[in-house]
Amino acid sequence: MKGLAPLFLGIFGTFAFSWVGLTLIPNWQIGHLNPQSDEEGTDIYPMPQSGMVTRGARVYAANGCNYCHSEQVRAEYSGADIERKWGDRRSAPRDYIFERPVLLGKMRMGQDLANIGARAPKEEESPSPTGGASPAPQGAAASPSAVASAKAASSPPATSPSPATAPATSPGAIASKPPASPGPAGPPPSKSPAAAAAASPAASPRPSAPPWPEQTAGLPPMYSAAWHHVHLYSPRSINFDSNMPSYRFLYETRRITDARSSDALQLTGSDAPREGWEIVPTYDAKCLVAYMMALNQSHPLKEVRSTGASAAASPAASPPPAPGGQPAK
Amino acid sequence: MNSTGIPLKEPAISAAAGDTEQLERALIDASTRVPVLIFYTSAVAWLILGTLLAGFVSFKLHTPDLLSDIGFLTWGRVRPVHMNVMVYGWASMAGMGTAIWLMARLCRTVLRYPLLLVAGAGFWNLGVFLGVCGILLGDSTGYQWLEFPSYAAIILFVAYTLVASWAVLMFRFRRGEQIYITQWYLLGAFLWFPWLYAAGQLMLFVVPVQGVLQAAVGWWYANNLLFLWFGAIGLGTAYYMIPKVIGRPVYSYHLATIGFWSYALFSSWTGMQRLVDGPFPAWMVTASIAATILTLIPVATVGLNHHMTMQGYFPLMRYSPTLRFTVFGAMSYTVFSLVGVLISLRSVARYVNFTQASIAYSHLGLYAFFTMVIFGSMYYIVPRLIGREWRYGSLIKLHFWASAYGIGLMTLMLLAGGLTQGASMENPSLAFSESVESVLPYLRGRSLSGILLMVSHFIFAYHFGLMLFGLGRKSTVPTFLNPVEAEGAEVAH
């Protein structure tokens, strides 16, 4: 090749073409989205994140959760994501406008987490600081999974001071009960964080059982904040074939000074701390769980068709994904 | 072909080379000694660290409780450290070392301002070191291959500016009007990288774009780094080493031109295919899938060119370590591209999108193609810098076979595992946990292949260390893999 000019121009031009085409034009197209709202300007989605959630996203990225968990639901024609109940609809650019960093993920050695917050029991959606002390709604639905039954038989319930709002039954009784039929209603379709925060955590009895199996014996309800803490601390105590490493370094073991902390984890078996000690989440762990509880794309978007016309209808139509809905790995 | 007046024979050892030419080359080689050796030594040190981390990461993936209670050893931190050590510590530094040497040779001028390069290498090492510490302490940004926190990224950029400004200076003082194919690729790599890196940093961290576009910029960066930085250096090196070793000009100049420009045009548009059916406008993904398919044009032209150049000279791979590694790498480039096309097709991506298959793809590009070419170039360049020949032909042979079998096994395991994993994931009647369980045996197999690679890298590092301490052979004959038979195959190492 003779002459430098064509070489330099070509090197410059080809790359400029790609830069403009794959980053600048998309930025012009979808780089300035606003939250959607209805005519009255209410029911705004998505909402800006709270400080704890933002910090939680950093903890999530710093510990590389995104190398095993994706946060995107593909459309029904391009994968089984929706059939796996990872969401009612595909994810859209508008779902992420307040996320930073955006951790879409490229690998599923663990479940998709795009809607993990939406799968929480209703009163647990908001990042609740009450950790382990949240009332465990034990009688609601027994888990059909053998794992939970085995656990119920082998391990006594945790010593957590459980307020007796839920119908208190002994774990043995729960285990022997036949699996309750899936409840008629799942999480309602509209769940802005503000609305969820308004829901009182303890006062109202559970309106209905969620469509996924619940862990009962000695363990907090599945995908609740307390459940996440136990799962992060000891994944295989919840799901024995889980491949997730434990994140014990996000938790602190300390001596109980006067009363058991309300944050203390409800651990059973070999994970339980010694007598007089308790395991509490660090602030980072609380932020991480707050972030996961805020991952919720169940709000309908105008530009995307939701498959389960309403979230309440879909679970009734299909049985709970028996072992498929097992705890996240 | 020769009407273009291109000195196609330039890199070949001319039989009529006068003493002055030999002397000139020796002078140029000597002038690059210190900086190139600094780059190589750092690279080999990072390679060993990265290899150890890789083994650790691989075992942890199927043994999750291994040392998981220590924050900085958690899988999600060690894995990005492994990737970044390999990408910025090993591959970039070794690539820059080779590129510097090639640039000096092809510009036919002694290296000026070596201190600039030494400082560049120092800053680059510092940047990688700080970045690694940052990730381990929990400062990772979460974007693939851009995990280094901003304080490390800035240092890397300063280091890079030093190296690149040197390359431009070198080019400014070149002798002769002709620009050889290798120089196109190297110039491209040196000019694309800073733009790419700056664009990535700016659009993600300084003035971040909104929402999902961050993910788009992240993958655009990662893919372009693979193609326009590593790919360009690797292809440029192969274009030099193959003709040089067999002593024969490149088959076709026109093919090379087509190959270069189609490569620059199409491979820079790939990246979004890895986000297939994600929350993006469909045209972005489709454009990248189309571009990925179009990269078959440069693959075909480059592959054909190399093949025709090698035609009749393949038996030389029995002797020359450089040729064997380089040809392996050049062939892997074809495999890498074909796999890339295959897993980007929507009907396939549906199954392999979120599986280990994408790890296989990265390893094919970064290891089977790029790293093998760079190994080959190091076997060629290091003796010319030190004035000694490699000590043991058997060690080189062992290195080659351990690497070749290691990466082959790893690719097969990850591709097969990815397909299995994807097939169970796409079947909603199977529990999700079964998709994870179905891939675990393959991951154990991958750990085995990692052991092979570890062996190969330790052998190479040991051999390189011997060379560095002047323990190489004193000889005028290069080290061959096998004794040259009596029929006197004229091998120019």
Interface residues (C-beta under 8 A of the other chain):
Chain A: M1 K2 L4 L7 F8 G10 I11 F12 T14 F15 F17 S18 W19 G21 L22 T23 P26 N27 Q29 I30 G31 H32 L33 V59 Y60 A61 A62 N63 G64 C65 N66 Y67 C68 S70 Q72 R74 A75 S78 G79 A80 E83 R84 R90 S91 A92 P93 R94 D95 Y96 I97 F98 E99 R100 P101 V102 L103 L104 G105 K106 M107 R108 M109 G110 Q111 P235 R236 N239 D241 S242 N243 M244 P245 S246 Y247 R248 F249 L250 P321 A322 P323 G324 Q326 K329
Chain B: G5 I6 K60 L61 H62 P64 D65 S68 D69 I70 G71 T74 W75 G76 R77 R79 P80 G138 D139 S140 T141 G142 Y143 Q144 E177 Q178 I179 W184 L187 G188 L191 W192 W195 L196 A199 M203 L204 P208 V209 Q210 G211 V212 L213 Q214 A215 A216 V217 W220 N224 L228 T257 W261 A264 L265 S268 W269 G271 M272 R274 L275 V276 D277 G278 P279 F280 P281 M284 A287 S288 R346 R350 N353 F354 T355 Q356 S358 I359 M425 E426 N427 P428 S429 L430 A431 F432 S433 S435 V436 E437 V439 L440
